[in-house]
């Protein structure tokens, strides 16, 4: 089913993001994670595309596996990095043949060892170009990424919104946000996006903090920030892994509760291919906020469109 349709039911979506495993052990671990989280009946799941297209074959295989063996609606990430139009067309044809209906169109990060993005000859330089190409030649539901604290390469929030509007004009039907840890930044971003004429559903992306050094690396790469008081507490607890995990899960749970109460279109969990933290958060959400977090197959009565959706 198309994600745009899933987001129009009036029930907030719950989705998980996975990345293709690099070896047999990682593949086995991911299999356990997918099985554990599948029991929670997500609305859809997404599979990332490796830097420079390094895992493109594994992405295709994993998306097909999730679609065929679990019956869950998958969203395949696709980037402009290291691929020509002809190669992208071939990849999209494979997704179509596998029954995949949803694509997250991204520019992509520079390959490992490189600091600047360089468009491939015969390819695309921007996500809006990739989006337009997909919509012109295929019948996929296409989503895009958005950045509550602006894209790290954008000179200012206004330019970032202008670039985001180009994705919408090119055919993007929904947006998934970069991770953030301060809900005020997300709600402010949504308000600015609406004023700019961006009316598609905007799904907040949440990454539970389970390791301080790890999340510091992520935020440095993507330009997100950790609230000062939260960062100080994490630093104080950093030698106690269980304490860091507990605080990270508690903070993410509080984020999700507020996001849903204030009308967010859903929650997209960056799982890092692990299930315990996400499972704990979602279990708590379904106890605290049951109408908003029912499994994908649950019936919803008198559902209304969500303000942030």
Secondary structure, DSSP 8 states (H G I E B T S, - for coil): --HHHHTTSSS-EEEEEE---SSHHHHHHHHHHHHHHHTT--SEEEE---GGGTTHHHHHHHHHHIIIII---EEEEEESTT--HHHHHHHHHHHHHTT--EEEEE-----TT-SS----TTS-SSHHHHHHHHHHH---EEEEEE-TT--TT-SSHHHHHHHHHHHHHHT--EEEEEE-S-HHHHHHHHHHHHHTT--SEEEEEE-----HHHHHHHHHHH-----HHHHHHHHHHTT-HHHHHHHHHHHHHHHHHHHHHTT-SEEEEE-TT--HHHHHHHHHHHHHSGGGS--TTS--SS----TT-
